[in-house]
Amino acid sequence: MNERRVLLAALGILIFVCLAAIVFIAILFSASSPRLETLIFPRTPTLPALARGEKLYNDNCLVCHLGREGGTMMDYPPRHNANGHTWHHPDCELTYIILYGSNEMT
């Protein structure tokens, strides 16, 4: 009889945790809540955000990635134009490289 109570209590806790997770996920991804992806990478950047990004790039990235013209696919770090190869990588990988650096395979 005692084992049955323990089993029922464990089942009740499991059901509660599952329902809480479902409610949390529903709130997180509801239509009224902005998606995490939208908060981090807005689809339509504002002019101030573009200006801030351009300044950050010019101050911290341009010296290695060089300008918009020229370059080859094998340049390292790669150019950020049609001659480079950054467009081969998904945004999530580029974000990871920007935040944590790259390795010899990137």
FIKOLZA-1660 file (N, C-alpha, C; in steps of 0.1 Angstrom, whole numbers, plus 5000, padded with zeros to 4 digits):
% residues 106
   i   px   py   pz ch aa at
   1 5008 4988 5000  A  M  N
   1 5000 5000 5000  A  M CA
   1 5009 5013 5000  A  M  C
   2 5020 5012 5007  A  N  N
   2 5029 5024 5008  A  N CA
   2 5035 5026 4995  A  N  C
   3 5039 5016 4987  A  E  N
   3 5045 5017 4974  A  E CA
   3 5035 5024 4965  A  E  C
   4 5022 5021 4966  A  R  N
   4 5012 5027 4957  A  R CA
   4 5011 5042 4960  A  R  C
   5 5012 5046 4972  A  R  N
   5 5011 5060 4975  A  R CA
   5 5023 5068 4970  A  R  C
   6 5035 5062 4971  A  V  N
   6 5047 5068 4965  A  V CA
   6 5046 5069 4950  A  V  C
   7 5041 5058 4944  A  L  N
   7 5040 5059 4929  A  L CA
   7 5029 5069 4925  A  L  C
   8 5018 5070 4932  A  L  N
   8 5008 5080 4929  A  L CA
   8 5014 5095 4931  A  L  C
   9 5021 5096 4942  A  A  N
   9 5027 5110 4944  A  A CA
   9 5037 5113 4933  A  A  C
  10 5046 5104 4929  A  A  N
  10 5055 5106 4919  A  A CA
  10 5048 5109 4906  A  A  C
  11 5038 5102 4903  A  L  N
  11 5030 5105 4891  A  L CA
  11 5023 5118 4891  A  L  C
  12 5018 5122 4903  A  G  N
  12 5013 5136 4904  A  G CA
  12 5023 5147 4902  A  G  C
  13 5035 5145 4907  A  I  N
  13 5045 5155 4906  A  I CA
  13 5049 5155 4891  A  I  C
  14 5050 5144 4884  A  L  N
  14 5054 5143 4870  A  L CA
  14 5044 5151 4862  A  L  C
  15 5031 5148 4864  A  I  N
  15 5020 5155 4857  A  I CA
  15 5021 5170 4859  A  I  C
  16 5023 5174 4872  A  F  N
  16 5024 5189 4875  A  F CA
  16 5036 5195 4868  A  F  C
  17 5047 5189 4868  A  V  N
  17 5059 5194 4861  A  V CA
  17 5057 5195 4846  A  V  C
  18 5051 5185 4840  A  C  N
  18 5048 5185 4826  A  C CA
  18 5038 5197 4822  A  C  C
  19 5027 5198 4830  A  L  N
  19 5018 5209 4828  A  L CA
  19 5024 5223 4829  A  L  C
  20 5033 5224 4839  A  A  N
  20 5040 5237 4841  A  A CA
  20 5049 5240 4830  A  A  C
  21 5056 5230 4824  A  A  N
  21 5064 5232 4813  A  A CA
  21 5056 5236 4801  A  A  C
  22 5045 5230 4799  A  I  N
  22 5036 5233 4787  A  I CA
  22 5031 5247 4788  A  I  C
  23 5027 5251 4800  A  V  N
  23 5023 5265 4802  A  V CA
  23 5034 5275 4800  A  V  C
  24 5046 5272 4805  A  F  N
  24 5058 5280 4803  A  F CA
  24 5061 5282 4788  A  F  C
  25 5061 5271 4781  A  I  N
  25 5064 5272 4767  A  I CA
  25 5053 5279 4759  A  I  C
  26 5040 5277 4763  A  A  N
  26 5030 5285 4757  A  A CA
  26 5031 5300 4759  A  A  C
  27 5035 5304 4771  A  I  N
  27 5036 5318 4774  A  I CA
  27 5048 5323 4766  A  I  C
  28 5059 5316 4766  A  L  N
  28 5071 5320 4759  A  L CA
  28 5069 5322 4745  A  L  C
  29 5062 5314 4738  A  F  N
  29 5060 5315 4724  A  F CA
  29 5046 5319 4720  A  F  C
  30 5039 5326 4728  A  S  N
  30 5026 5331 4725  A  S CA
  30 5027 5342 4715  A  S  C
  31 5016 5344 4708  A  A  N
  31 5016 5355 4697  A  A CA
  31 5018 5369 4703  A  A  C
  32 5014 5371 4716  A  S  N
  32 5016 5384 4722  A  S CA
  32 5030 5386 4727  A  S  C
  33 5038 5376 4729  A  S  N
  33 5051 5377 4734  A  S CA
  33 5061 5377 4722  A  S  C
  34 5071 5386 4723  A  P  N
  34 5081 5386 4712  A  P CA
  34 5089 5373 4713  A  P  C
  35 5093 5368 4702  A  R  N
  35 5101 5356 4702  A  R CA
  35 5115 5360 4706  A  R  C
  36 5122 5350 4712  A  L  N
  36 5136 5353 4716  A  L CA
  36 5145 5357 4704  A  L  C
  37 5143 5350 4693  A  E  N
  37 5150 5353 4681  A  E CA
  37 5148 5368 4676  A  E  C
  38 5136 5372 4678  A  T  N
  38 5132 5386 4674  A  T CA
  38 5139 5396 4683  A  T  C
  39 5140 5392 4696  A  L  N
  39 5146 5401 4706  A  L CA
  39 5161 5403 4703  A  L  C
  40 5167 5392 4699  A  I  N
  40 5182 5392 4697  A  I CA
  40 5185 5397 4683  A  I  C
  41 5178 5392 4673  A  F  N
  41 5181 5395 4659  A  F CA
  41 5168 5401 4653  A  F  C
  42 5165 5414 4655  A  P  N
  42 5153 5419 4649  A  P CA
  42 5153 5418 4634  A  P  C
  43 5142 5414 4628  A  R  N
  43 5142 5413 4613  A  R CA
  43 5142 5426 4606  A  R  C
  44 5137 5436 4612  A  T  N
  44 5137 5450 4606  A  T CA
  44 5145 5459 4615  A  T  C
  45 5158 5460 4613  A  P  N
  45 5165 5469 4622  A  P CA
  45 5162 5483 4620  A  P  C
  46 5162 5491 4631  A  T  N
  46 5160 5505 4631  A  T CA
  46 5172 5512 4626  A  T  C
  47 5170 5525 4622  A  L  N
  47 5182 5532 4617  A  L CA
  47 5192 5534 4628  A  L  C
  48 5188 5537 4640  A  P  N
  48 5199 5538 4651  A  P CA
  48 5206 5525 4653  A  P  C
  49 5199 5514 4652  A  A  N
  49 5206 5501 4653  A  A CA
  49 5216 5498 4642  A  A  C
  50 5212 5502 4630  A  L  N
  50 5221 5500 4618  A  L CA
  50 5233 5509 4620  A  L  C
  51 5231 5522 4624  A  A  N
  51 5242 5531 4626  A  A CA
  51 5252 5526 4637  A  A  C
  52 5246 5520 4648  A  R  N
  52 5254 5515 4659  A  R CA
  52 5262 5503 4654  A  R  C
  53 5255 5494 4646  A  G  N
  53 5262 5482 4641  A  G CA
  53 5273 5486 4631  A  G  C
  54 5271 5496 4623  A  E  N
  54 5281 5500 4613  A  E CA
  54 5293 5506 4621  A  E  C
  55 5291 5514 4631  A  K  N
  55 5302 5519 4639  A  K CA
  55 5310 5508 4646  A  K  C
  56 5302 5498 4652  A  L  N
  56 5309 5487 4659  A  L CA
  56 5318 5479 4649  A  L  C
  57 5312 5476 4637  A  Y  N
  57 5319 5469 4627  A  Y CA
  57 5332 5477 4622  A  Y  C
  58 5330 5490 4620  A  N  N
  58 5341 5498 4615  A  N CA
  58 5352 5499 4626  A  N  C
  59 5348 5500 4639  A  D  N
  59 5358 5501 4650  A  D CA
  59 5365 5488 4653  A  D  C
  60 5358 5477 4651  A  N  N
  60 5363 5464 4656  A  N CA
  60 5366 5453 4646  A  N  C
  61 5360 5454 4634  A  C  N
  61 5361 5443 4625  A  C CA
  61 5367 5447 4611  A  C  C
  62 5365 5459 4607  A  L  N
  62 5370 5463 4594  A  L CA
  62 5385 5461 4592  A  L  C
  63 5393 5464 4602  A  V  N
  63 5407 5463 4601  A  V CA
  63 5412 5449 4596  A  V  C
  64 5405 5438 4600  A  C  N
  64 5408 5425 4596  A  C CA
  64 5400 5420 4584  A  C  C
  65 5388 5424 4583  A  H  N
  65 5379 5419 4572  A  H CA
  65 5380 5428 4560  A  H  C
  66 5387 5439 4561  A  L  N
  66 5389 5449 4550  A  L CA
  66 5376 5454 4545  A  L  C
  67 5377 5460 4533  A  G  N
  67 5366 5468 4528  A  G CA
  67 5356 5459 4520  A  G  C
  68 5347 5466 4513  A  R  N
  68 5337 5459 4506  A  R CA
  68 5342 5453 4493  A  R  C
  69 5353 5457 4488  A  E  N
  69 5358 5454 4475  A  E CA
  69 5369 5443 4476  A  E  C
  70 5370 5435 4465  A  G  N
  70 5381 5426 4464  A  G CA
  70 5381 5414 4473  A  G  C
  71 5393 5408 4474  A  G  N
  71 5394 5396 4483  A  G CA
  71 5391 5383 4475  A  G  C
  72 5394 5372 4482  A  T  N
  72 5391 5359 4476  A  T CA
  72 5384 5351 4486  A  T  C
  73 5379 5339 4482  A  M  N
  73 5372 5331 4491  A  M CA
  73 5381 5325 4502  A  M  C
  74 5394 5325 4500  A  M  N
  74 5403 5319 4509  A  M CA
  74 5410 5329 4519  A  M  C
  75 5406 5342 4518  A  D  N
  75 5411 5352 4527  A  D CA
  75 5407 5348 4541  A  D  C
  76 5417 5350 4551  A  Y  N
  76 5413 5348 4565  A  Y CA
  76 5418 5360 4573  A  Y  C
  77 5409 5366 4580  A  P  N
  77 5395 5364 4581  A  P CA
  77 5388 5367 4567  A  P  C
  78 5377 5361 4564  A  P  N
  78 5371 5363 4551  A  P CA
  78 5365 5377 4550  A  P  C
  79 5365 5381 4537  A  R  N
  79 5358 5394 4534  A  R CA
  79 5343 5392 4536  A  R  C
  80 5336 5403 4539  A  H  N
  80 5322 5402 4540  A  H CA
  80 5315 5408 4527  A  H  C
  81 5318 5401 4516  A  N  N
  81 5312 5405 4504  A  N CA
  81 5311 5392 4495  A  N  C
  82 5307 5394 4483  A  A  N
  82 5305 5382 4474  A  A CA
  82 5317 5374 4472  A  A  C
  83 5329 5380 4474  A  N  N
  83 5342 5373 4472  A  N CA
  83 5346 5365 4484  A  N  C
  84 5340 5369 4495  A  G  N
  84 5344 5361 4508  A  G CA
  84 5335 5349 4509  A  G  C
  85 5335 5343 4521  A  H  N
  85 5326 5331 4522  A  H CA
  85 5317 5332 4534  A  H  C
  86 5316 5343 4541  A  T  N
  86 5307 5344 4552  A  T CA
  86 5292 5341 4549  A  T  C
  87 5288 5343 4537  A  W  N
  87 5275 5341 4533  A  W CA
  87 5272 5326 4532  A  W  C
  88 5282 5318 4532  A  H  N
  88 5280 5303 4532  A  H CA
  88 5275 5298 4546  A  H  C
  89 5277 5306 4556  A  H  N
  89 5274 5302 4570  A  H CA
  89 5260 5307 4575  A  H  C
  90 5253 5299 4582  A  P  N
  90 5240 5304 4588  A  P CA
  90 5243 5315 4598  A  P  C
  91 5233 5323 4600  A  D  N
  91 5234 5334 4610  A  D CA
  91 5238 5329 4624  A  D  C
  92 5233 5318 4628  A  C  N
  92 5236 5313 4642  A  C CA
  92 5251 5310 4643  A  C  C
  93 5257 5305 4632  A  E  N
  93 5271 5301 4633  A  E CA
  93 5280 5314 4633  A  E  C
  94 5276 5324 4625  A  L  N
  94 5283 5337 4625  A  L CA
  94 5282 5344 4638  A  L  C
  95 5270 5343 4644  A  T  N
  95 5269 5349 4658  A  T CA
  95 5278 5342 4668  A  T  C
  96 5279 5329 4667  A  Y  N
  96 5287 5321 4676  A  Y CA
  96 5302 5326 4674  A  Y  C
  97 5306 5327 4661  A  I  N
  97 5320 5331 4658  A  I CA
  97 5323 5345 4663  A  I  C
  98 5313 5354 4662  A  I  N
  98 5315 5367 4667  A  I CA
  98 5317 5368 4682  A  I  C
  99 5308 5360 4689  A  L  N
  99 5308 5360 4703  A  L CA
  99 5320 5352 4709  A  L  C
 100 5324 5341 4703  A  Y  N
 100 5333 5332 4710  A  Y CA
 100 5346 5329 4701  A  Y  C
 101 5347 5334 4689  A  G  N
 101 5358 5332 4681  A  G CA
 101 5356 5320 4672  A  G  C
 102 5366 5318 4664  A  S  N
 102 5365 5307 4654  A  S CA
 102 5377 5297 4656  A  S  C
 103 5376 5286 4649  A  N  N
 103 5387 5276 4650  A  N CA
 103 5392 5274 4635  A  N  C
 104 5401 5266 4634  A  E  N
 104 5408 5264 4620  A  E CA
 104 5398 5259 4610  A  E  C
 105 5387 5253 4614  A  M  N
 105 5377 5248 4605  A  M CA
 105 5367 5258 4600  A  M  C
 106 5366 5269 4606  A  T  N
 106 5356 5279 4602  A  T CA
 106 5360 5287 4591  A  T  C
% end
